Amino acid sequence: MALLRPPVLLLALVVSELHGLPWFINVSESQGPGAILYSFPINCTSYVPTLELLSVQPPTTFFNPPSLNRQQKTYMAMVTLSSSARLDALAVNHYRLQLRLTCGKKVLEAPLSVNVHRDPGYSPCAGQFANPGGEIIQVREMVTPGAQLYTLLLPGLQLQRAQLSINSAQDPPYFPGPFSINGQGWLLAPSQGLKGHAPKVFPLEVLVSFGQNQSCHRMLKVKVLPDPSSQISFLGQAPNVTILEDLAPGSNVVQVRARGLDVRYEILSPVPCPLFSIGREDGVVRTTAPLELAPAGGVAVTRLQVKAYERRRPWASADLDVTVNVRSVNRWPPRCLPAMLVTEIPETTPVGTVLKTFTCTDPDSAGSPLDYELQFHSPPGPASLCLRGRALEVPSPTYRPMCWVLQDMKVNATLDCDTPGACFQHAASILVLDGGHPPMTSEVPVLVMVTPVNEFSPACVPRTFRIREDAGPHTLLGSVVGTDKDYPHNSIEYYISGGPTTFSVDRLSGEVHLLGSLDYELQTLYRLTVLVTDHSQDQHPTQRRSGSCTITIEVEDVNDYAPKCQPPFQELTIYAPLGHSVEVTKVSCWVPQEPQRRAFSYSIVGGNSQSRFSLQGPILVHKSITWGPHWPEQPHTYELLIRVADAGPSIPHLSTTATVIVHLIPWSTSTVTTRTHRSPVPSVMTPLLVTDVEAFWQPEPWFVVVLTVTSALFLLALGWLFNRLFQGLVQMLQTPSKSAQALLLNSIQGTEESIEGFTEAPRTEMPRAPSSVVSLHFDGRAQDSVPSPPPVHLSSGTGREYLFNTLTGARRWL
């Protein structure tokens, strides 16, 4: 009864300050591994306490041993869930934990009840069946076929209408048959039973579907245990052996062994077994007939089901599958038709073109696959041909390694005869290998003759040659260089297409020679079209290609004629003023045969004593001199020789000489005026040009400015005057009404003046009439009449003279 008392009272006997355990604790089934179920303090001040978990009912590993952690003067105990904990209220809703507390010599045991309650939001798949490592169930191999092995559908899942199915594969021969789950959630054994499958473990992936689109995948493992009534079982795994077909009858294949008392062996399948047998006592599998694979098809692989049983209890048995692989033995190498491949192809054969087809068979096993390997001899390396199975071809340029085709010999894209040594002949061998044991090989020689093809047209680079016009025949101007991508690259001939016959080109070397004479004055530029034609670059000699280019020949000018001067002889008389340079004459020279040539050099080569003359281009100038000892007081004659030579790039530079006789007369008075006159010369000489110098006046710059400004002001004043006269003329030609108004004004003016004269009053000047009246033309003159003395009034005559206009009647008093 002491164990049933509350833990608080029991612990009070051991520690001074007691913190007891509750009778019950409630936890949710959703609590996972490592969750703390309950913690409580323990006061054991004098000793180091220990807390143990003695037992759990029902037995389970869901609870960890309690832990103690010291906190100052007390210890804190905790009860937690283990890593394998999977609480399920529908499976187990109450656990009883028996705890033992030791403090010094005092020992106390107390129970702790754990109630597991349902969690509505907790998935039913999280129970014991949901162990990540998979739930393992153990069954005997002698279980009845179709018997119930395990209950998967728990009560909670039935309420949710859960559906269970096995998703994993259950393929033979490992599985004896499929496991199944019925509507009540029971896992059923295969209909074939599990006999002979100990100690296999069958993994089953179970899909649980429940609720609205809710499901989970869980793993269930079925471990088959041997029957305890008979411990017979085979040693080791199912054997898989390979033998040769030439194995003699009665030869050992493999031996199987089983554990048991007085074990016997027999072959269950195939029955009958014509090729193999097994020793009833030793378990040795032997051959019973020759193994010929060629005539007997389908015997390459044989599966034997061997049974081991106890002689006294035949029902205690075990089965084992033995696999025997029969491999054929090579007696003959592969045979190929044709035995040798010889062909000739042009280098432009398209990629993938089939060259030759050959067929190989294995006499030992008709229809068996063969392997093919291409080996190059000349040139080495797979640069030109490629083998695909039994097909020899040429791969694309981006595929360089050896390739494999079926039964055709094809051309490689790298097949090219335009490089030295890359064409003409390719020698190779095709090795045909069978898959027998030992492997045997046949060799098919391959000889491919590649013929060149003239693929490209030759070409040459346009060039420009220069030659002097005085070059002689057969002069070498240069060479035309032609290029051709086809091999050999120098098989080119040169020709001139049309054009002048002045030049020729060597047919083989391309050298250009001059045949005739040149004349720069007739033609300065020649253009020749050179044809380049290849040869000996194709299998057919008539297949030739041509190209062309243009060469330009520039003729360089060479001086042929000396310049001529007109006139070649001159005689001049000049006056040399003091301090002034005088232009004597201009030498005019040219080349009649080459009028375009204008560049000459001039120099005085004779007669220039005291260096009194110089040349400014073609102009002869007498230098200015000052008064001094060198001033000539008497006339002097100079005979000057002027050399005129070519000054251009053309060579040689030819020259001529012009003669100029200058009569120099000193002149010191600036008022003397000379005149130019020509003196006759003898008939053998050309006329002589004589130049006289006249003095002239040159005003100062400021005077020119003043004269220009004055002239401008004068012209402005003259323009204004003409404008005023024109305006007066226009006003005079206006209408007669204006003239009448002017006449009236004149009458009034005359009356007023007469009154002024009669009364002898001080004279007052009346306002003038308009300018239009004043400017009228008066062509008559008269005197106002004087009547007998009447009373004085304004309209009486005055006797004064006046001017009048006979057309308008206008008058003006004088």
HELIX and SHEET records of a PDB file:
HELIX    1   1 ALA A    2  LEU A    4  5                                   3    
HELIX    2   2 PRO A    7  ALA A   12  1                                   6    
HELIX    3   3 PRO A  124  ALA A  126  5                                   3    
HELIX    4   4 GLN A  128  ALA A  130  5                                   3    
HELIX    5   5 PRO A  155  LEU A  159  1                                   5    
HELIX    6   6 SER A  609  SER A  611  5                                   3    
HELIX    7   7 PRO A  701  MET A  732  1                                  32    
HELIX    8   8 PRO A  736  THR A  759  1                                  24    
HELIX    9   9 SER A  771  VAL A  774  1                                   4    
SHEET    1   A 4 PHE A  24  SER A  28  0                                        
SHEET    2   A 4 LYS A 106  HIS A 117  1                                        
SHEET    3   A 4 HIS A  94  CYS A 103 -1                                        
SHEET    4   A 4 THR A  50  GLN A  57 -1                                        
SHEET    1   B 3 ILE A  36  ILE A  42  0                                        
SHEET    2   B 3 THR A  74  THR A  80 -1                                        
SHEET    3   B 3 SER A  67  GLN A  71 -1                                        
SHEET    1   C 4 GLU A 135  ARG A 140  0                                        
SHEET    2   C 4 GLN A 214  LEU A 225  1                                        
SHEET    3   C 4 VAL A 201  PHE A 210 -1                                        
SHEET    4   C 4 GLN A 163  ILE A 166 -1                                        
SHEET    1   D 3 GLN A 148  THR A 151  0                                        
SHEET    2   D 3 TRP A 186  LEU A 188 -1                                        
SHEET    3   D 3 SER A 180  ILE A 181 -1                                        
SHEET    1   E 2 SER A 233  PHE A 234  0                                        
SHEET    2   E 2 ALA A 258  ARG A 259 -1                                        
SHEET    1   F 4 ASN A 240  LEU A 244  0                                        
SHEET    2   F 4 SER A 317  ARG A 327  1                                        
SHEET    3   F 4 VAL A 301  GLU A 310 -1                                        
SHEET    4   F 4 VAL A 263  SER A 269 -1                                        
SHEET    1   G 3 ASN A 252  GLN A 255  0                                        
SHEET    2   G 3 VAL A 284  THR A 287 -1                                        
SHEET    3   G 3 PHE A 276  ILE A 278 -1                                        
SHEET    1   H 2 ARG A 335  LEU A 337  0                                        
SHEET    2   H 2 THR A 359  THR A 361 -1                                        
SHEET    1   I 4 LEU A 341  PRO A 346  0                                        
SHEET    2   I 4 THR A 441  THR A 451  1                                        
SHEET    3   I 4 PHE A 424  ASP A 434 -1                                        
SHEET    4   I 4 LEU A 370  SER A 378 -1                                        
SHEET    1   J 2 VAL A 354  THR A 357  0                                        
SHEET    2   J 2 ASP A 408  LYS A 410 -1                                        
SHEET    1   K 2 CYS A 386  ARG A 388  0                                        
SHEET    2   K 2 ALA A 391  GLU A 393 -1                                        
SHEET    1   L 2 ALA A 459  CYS A 460  0                                        
SHEET    2   L 2 GLY A 482  THR A 483 -1                                        
SHEET    1   M 4 ARG A 463  ARG A 468  0                                        
SHEET    2   M 4 SER A 546  GLU A 556  1                                        
SHEET    3   M 4 LEU A 525  ASP A 534 -1                                        
SHEET    4   M 4 ILE A 492  SER A 497 -1                                        
SHEET    1   N 3 LEU A 476  SER A 479  0                                        
SHEET    2   N 3 GLU A 511  LEU A 514 -1                                        
SHEET    3   N 3 PHE A 503  VAL A 505 -1                                        
SHEET    1   O 2 LYS A 564  CYS A 565  0                                        
SHEET    2   O 2 CYS A 589  TRP A 590 -1                                        
SHEET    1   P 4 PHE A 569  PRO A 577  0                                        
SHEET    2   P 4 SER A 655  TRP A 667  1                                        
SHEET    3   P 4 HIS A 636  ASP A 646 -1                                        
SHEET    4   P 4 PHE A 600  GLY A 606 -1                                        
SHEET    1   Q 3 VAL A 582  LYS A 586  0                                        
SHEET    2   Q 3 ILE A 619  HIS A 622 -1                                        
SHEET    3   Q 3 PHE A 613  GLN A 616 -1                                        
SHEET    1   R 2 ARG A 678  SER A 679  0                                        
SHEET    2   R 2 LEU A 688  LEU A 689 -1                                        
SHEET    1   S 3 GLY A 780  GLN A 783  0                                        
SHEET    2   S 3 GLU A 801  PHE A 804 -1                                        
SHEET    3   S 3 ARG A 811  TRP A 813 -1                                        
END                                                                             
